């Protein structure tokens, strides 16, 4: 059985947040590349050691799958649409990201 932990998305172009997943506290960093119009995220473990950096956010794709073992995580991140309305993900703004997409950590448990 799979579990999903919803992670808040914010309207800022750059922000960090601390989350606890599978009993492990990590820091997620989100940033908007305004020139390319793309978002990326990074994962940091204890003492802000980088685990995954600069991974582009793409909808409906398993993100960082198999890359989180250094912080004892077994799952992956997933960006999912909140609506059936077609959205041009290539020209996304912070408001559109938060309003039309959700972000979750998926793991067995």
N, C-alpha and C positions, 0 to 999 in steps of 0.2 A: 504494500500500500504506500502511495506517495503522499507527502505532505507539502503544502505550499505556505510559505511565510511571505506575506505582502510587505513590500518595502516602499516607503513614501517617496514620491518624486516631487520636486519643488520647482518653482518657476524661475529660479536663479540660473544664470549661465554657468556658474561654478559654485559647488558646495561640497561639503563632506558631511557624513553622518556615521555615527557609531551604531552598530547593530549586533545582536547576539543571535547566532545561528548554530544549531546543534551543540549548544553549550559553549561555543567559542565566540569571543568578542572580536570583531573585526571593524575596520574603518573602510567605508566606501567613499570614493571620490568621484564626482560627476563633473564633466566639463564640456562646454559647447565650443566647437571650432567654428567661429562665425564665418570665416572665409569659405569653408567647405559646407557649412550648414549641417554638420554632423555632431552627434553627442558621443562621448566615450566615457568609460568608467574604469576605475582602478580599485584593486582590493589590497589592503594593507593588514598585516597580522600584528602581533604584539610588538611594542616599541616602534610601530609604524614601518615594519619591514615590508617591502613590496613583494606581493605574491603574483598579481596580475596587473599590468599597467597599460593604459591606453587602448583598451579593448573597445572597439566601436559597438555602440548599441544598435542592434538590428532587430526588428520585430519578428516574432515567431521562430526564433533560432535559439538553440541551447547555447548559452554563453558561458565560457570558462569551464565547460564540462571536462572533467579529468584534470584540471589545473589547480585545484584548491587543496590538494593533499598536504601541502606545507603548513596549513592552518587546521588540519584534521577535519576538513569538510568533505563530504562525499557527494554533494549535489551540484547543481548548476543554477545560473540565473536565467530568467526568461522575461522578455518584454512582450506583452500581449495587448491586442487592441481591446478597448472597452466598448466599441461600437462596430456595427457592420458597415458604416459609412466609409467609402474609400478615401484614404488620406495619402497625400504625396509625402512620404516619409523623407524624401531627399531635401525638402525645403522646410524642415521642421523648426519651430521656435520653442522656447521654454514653455510657453502657454499651451501650445498644441501638444507637446509631449505629455504634460501633466493631465490635460483635459481628455485626451484620446487614448492614452496608453497606461497600463499598469505594469509594475515591475515586481517580480517575485523570485524567491529562492525556492527551488524544488528539490526535495530529497526523499529517500526512502525512510520510513519510520513508523 
